Amino acid sequence: MDAETLSRIQFAFTASFHFIYPPLSMGLGMMLVFFGVAYVRTKDPKWRQLAFFWTQIYGLIFAMGVATGIVQEFEFGTNWADYSRFVGNIFGSLLAAEGVFAFFLEGGFLGLMLFGGNRLGPRMWLGATCVVVFAAHFSALWIIMANSWMQTPDGYKLVTEGGTQQAQMTDFLEVMFTPSFIPHILHVWAAAWTSGAALVLSVSSYYILRNRHVDLAKSAFKIAMPFFALMAVTNLMFFGAQQAIEVTNNQPQKLATMEGLWEDDSCAPLYIVGWVNESEQTTKGIKIPCLLSFLAYQDFDATVEGLNSFPQDTWAPVNLVFQAYHFMFGLAMVFAAVGVIGAGLYYWKQKLFQWRWMLWVPVVMVVFTEAAIIAGWWTAEIGRQPWIVWEVLKTEDGVSPNLTSTMVWASLGMFVSLYSLLFVLFLFLLNNKIQKGPAPLEEMEEVPVTSLPDTFREIFGRRGARASGTGELPPGSETSEAAP
């Protein structure tokens, strides 16, 4: 394989691996806010115990997200230098804003959230947590803003400098709010919230099945289950639908690829499952007649453009995009059904806990929410091919000119090895924390809280005693320990 193809594979691998963690951190962050609010309102210690437990897991997920996210910024320079040069004037401001306004804000308050739980009051800890969660969503906003510009570029002009063509920003607001941005960010946020709720439900179900921490697990269910149901249904019926309408309006070729539609059709079907034969230009499977026309244009008789209405050299890999999209769409329908049924069984005399076999569904659900998120990302990015910036710059024109296949093979092998080890370590640490479970609140609160004046008095008091040569602490010191 050539350097371009290998670079595509490498970036897809590293980005897919990274994309496991930011949605989980945003979704789990929302759960932490809910637990903190519940404790402030009720003063029931179980909510504080849950908050402390899930904060530890949040820290682990956040660390993995940071470690794997930095890699992609370097790949822009090593593998995609011509692309970086082309979009630098646009992406420079967006990615800088993400670092300055979001990442530093998140990192600044993260320490208070992770280590200040037993030192800060409940309200101050909740405030720090809210800032961290806001910053995580704010960070995603800038990243999605940059990606949305690649999907529907706006607010720029093409200029030639030094013999190379570049995109130069002409209107910052148009760059920020491209036509695909709002549907895209809402869809991503809702998917992240669904994933975070699924993680809490998964661990809580496991505890109930193992008859451990049952009261805490049932309390977590009280918040996570209705939130999961709400987000799953809303994302399927509203946010996902709005994203599809945006693709219809701005990237009709991608819509045809997602549904394996070859010819213009005035009553275009929506496939539930199927298979695309690209050589014969056929799509076979289970379909609902005219539903695609209705979802795209709110008219059962509306004409949807097929792939043959576009130049063949601009087609994306049709079957790959078709399968990724329908995998995501199928799982979204499953999530909505599980959420509604699960919430109904929970509120109907808590039948969900009586029918223990039903609890195995939430246990594995978090894996599928992550798989659906990655499949959605694949749909958006592979469906954009062969364009790296839609109808402006092709992917083949964005690769670094001096890159060789040997270089990329070496780096790809290194990433696969390191990321495999990193993922095993993550699973080990996550499983270790889950197996230990929430510690008793007394143990987590036992770290003494020393006031700042007392701390300084103790430090300088001991130094004064040592300096005087007496070995005795000055009068008024609150401790009788000998100076070290």
Long-range contacts (C-beta under 8 A, 24 or more apart in sequence): 1-405, 2-405, 3-399, 3-400, 3-403, 3-404, 3-405, 3-407, 3-408, 4-395, 4-396, 4-399, 6-405, 6-408, 6-409, 6-412, 7-75, 7-79, 7-80, 7-399, 7-400, 7-403, 7-408, 8-395, 9-412, 10-75, 10-79, 10-408, 10-411, 10-412, 10-415, 11-72, 11-75, 11-79, 11-80, 12-378, 12-381, 13-412, 13-415, 13-416, 13-419, 14-68, 14-71, 14-72, 14-75, 14-415, 14-419, 15-72, 15-377, 16-374, 16-377, 16-378, 17-68, 17-419, 17-423, 18-65, 18-68, 18-69, 18-71, 18-72, 19-373, 19-374, 19-377, 20-64, 20-370, 20-374, 21-61, 21-62, 21-64, 21-65, 21-68, 22-65, 22-69, 22-136, 22-139, 22-140, 22-192, 23-188, 23-191, 23-192, 23-195, 23-196, 23-370, 23-373, 24-61, 24-192, 24-195, 24-196, 24-199, 24-370, 25-58, 25-61, 25-62, 25-65, 25-136, 25-196, 26-133, 26-136, 26-137, 26-140, 26-189, 26-192, 26-193, 26-196, 27-192, 27-193, 27-194, 27-195, 27-196, 27-197, 27-198, 27-199, 28-54, 28-57, 28-58, 28-61, 28-196, 28-199, 28-200, 29-58, 29-129, 29-132, 29-133, 29-136, 29-196, 30-133, 30-193, 30-196, 30-197, 30-227, 31-196, 31-197, 31-200, 31-223, 31-224, 31-227, 32-58, 32-113, 32-129, 32-133, 33-126, 33-129, 33-130, 33-133, 34-223, 34-227, 35-220, 35-223, 36-122, 36-125, 36-126, 36-129, 36-130, 37-126, 38-223, 39-122, 39-126, 40-122, 40-123, 40-126, 45-441, 46-215, 46-216, 46-219, 47-219, 48-117, 48-122, 48-441, 49-216, 49-438, 49-439, 49-440, 49-441, 49-444, 50-216, 50-219, 50-220, 50-438, 51-117, 51-125, 51-129, 52-117, 52-118, 52-438, 52-439, 52-441, 52-444, 53-216, 53-433, 53-437, 53-438, 53-439, 54-200, 55-113, 55-114, 55-117, 55-129, 56-114, 56-433, 57-199, 57-430, 57-433, 57-434, 58-113, 58-114, 59-110, 59-114, 60-426, 60-429, 60-430, 60-433, 62-110, 64-422, 64-426, 67-422, 68-419, 68-422, 71-415, 78-400, 78-403, 78-411, 79-399, 79-400, 79-403, 79-408, 80-388, 80-398, 80-399, 80-400, 81-399, 81-400, 81-401, 82-164, 82-397, 82-398, 82-399, 82-400, 82-401, 83-388, 83-393, 83-397, 83-398, 83-399, 85-164, 85-166, 86-164, 86-165, 86-166, 86-167, 86-389, 86-393, 86-398, 87-150, 87-167, 87-389, 87-393, 88-166, 89-166, 89-167, 89-168, 89-169, 90-146, 90-149, 90-156, 90-167, 90-168, 90-169, 90-175, 91-146, 93-169, 93-172, 93-175, 94-142, 94-145, 94-146, 94-149, 94-175, 94-176, 95-142, 95-143, 95-146, 97-142, 98-139, 98-142, 98-143, 101-138, 101-142, 102-135, 102-136, 102-138, 102-139, 102-141, 102-142, 103-135, 103-139, 105-131, 105-134, 105-135, 105-138, 106-131, 106-132, 106-135, 106-136, 106-138, 106-139, 109-135, 117-444, 118-444, 118-445, 118-446, 118-447, 118-449, 119-447, 119-449, 137-189, 140-185, 140-188, 140-189, 140-192, 141-185, 144-181, 144-184, 144-185, 144-188, 145-175, 145-176, 145-178, 145-181, 145-185, 147-184, 147-380, 148-178, 148-180, 148-181, 148-184, 148-185, 149-175, 149-178, 149-181, 149-389, 150-384, 150-388, 150-389, 150-390, 151-178, 151-180, 151-184, 151-250, 151-251, 151-380, 151-384, 151-390, 152-178, 152-179, 152-180, 152-181, 152-250, 152-251, 152-390, 153-178, 153-389, 153-390, 153-392, 154-178, 154-179, 158-392, 167-389, 167-392, 167-393, 179-246, 179-249, 179-250, 180-246, 180-247, 180-250, 183-239, 183-242, 183-243, 183-245, 183-246, 184-243, 184-246, 184-380, 186-239, 186-242, 187-235, 187-239, 187-240, 187-242, 187-243, 187-376, 190-231, 190-234, 190-235, 190-239, 191-235, 191-369, 191-372, 191-373, 191-376, 192-373, 193-227, 193-231, 194-228, 194-231, 194-232, 194-235, 194-335, 194-369, 195-366, 195-369, 195-370, 195-373, 197-224, 197-225, 197-227, 197-228, 197-231, 198-228, 198-362, 198-365, 198-366, 198-369, 199-366, 200-224, 201-225, 201-228, 201-342, 201-362, 201-365, 201-366, 202-362, 202-363, 202-364, 202-365, 202-366, 203-434, 204-362, 205-359, 205-360, 205-361, 205-362, 205-363, 206-363, 206-434, 207-437, 208-353, 208-356, 208-359, 209-356, 209-359, 209-360, 209-363, 212-437, 213-437, 213-438, 216-438, 218-353, 221-346, 221-352, 225-339, 225-342, 225-343, 225-346, 225-352, 226-343, 226-346, 228-335, 228-339, 228-342, 228-343, 229-336, 229-339, 229-340, 229-342, 229-343, 230-339, 231-339, 232-332, 232-335, 232-336, 232-338, 232-339, 233-336, 233-339, 233-340, 235-332, 235-335, 236-332, 236-333, 236-335, 236-336, 237-336, 240-329, 240-332, 241-295, 244-295, 244-296, 245-295, 245-296, 248-296, 248-297, 248-304, 251-383, 251-384, 251-390, 252-304, 252-305, 253-305, 253-307, 253-310, 253-314, 253-315, 253-316, 254-316, 254-321, 254-383, 254-384, 255-296, 255-304, 255-305, 256-304, 256-305, 256-306, 256-307, 256-309, 256-310, 257-307, 257-315, 257-316, 257-318, 257-321, 257-322, 257-383, 258-321, 258-322, 258-325, 258-379, 258-383, 259-283, 259-292, 259-304, 259-322, 259-325, 260-318, 260-319, 260-322, 261-292, 261-304, 261-305, 261-306, 261-307, 262-306, 262-307, 262-308, 263-306, 263-308, 264-303, 264-304, 264-305, 264-306, 264-308, 264-309, 265-293, 265-303, 265-304, 265-306, 266-293, 266-301, 266-302, 266-303, 267-293, 267-300, 267-301, 268-292, 268-293, 268-296, 268-302, 268-303, 268-304, 270-295, 271-322, 271-326, 272-326, 272-330, 273-326, 273-330, 274-322, 274-326, 275-319, 276-318, 276-319, 276-322, 277-319, 278-318, 278-319, 281-307, 281-308, 283-322, 313-386, 314-386, 314-387, 316-382, 316-383, 316-384, 316-385, 316-386, 317-382, 317-385, 320-378, 320-382, 321-378, 321-379, 321-382, 321-383, 324-375, 324-376, 324-378, 324-379, 324-382, 325-375, 325-376, 325-379, 325-383, 327-371, 327-372, 327-375, 328-372, 328-375, 328-376, 328-379, 331-368, 331-369, 331-371, 331-372, 331-375, 332-372, 334-368, 335-365, 335-368, 335-369, 335-372, 338-362, 338-365, 454-478
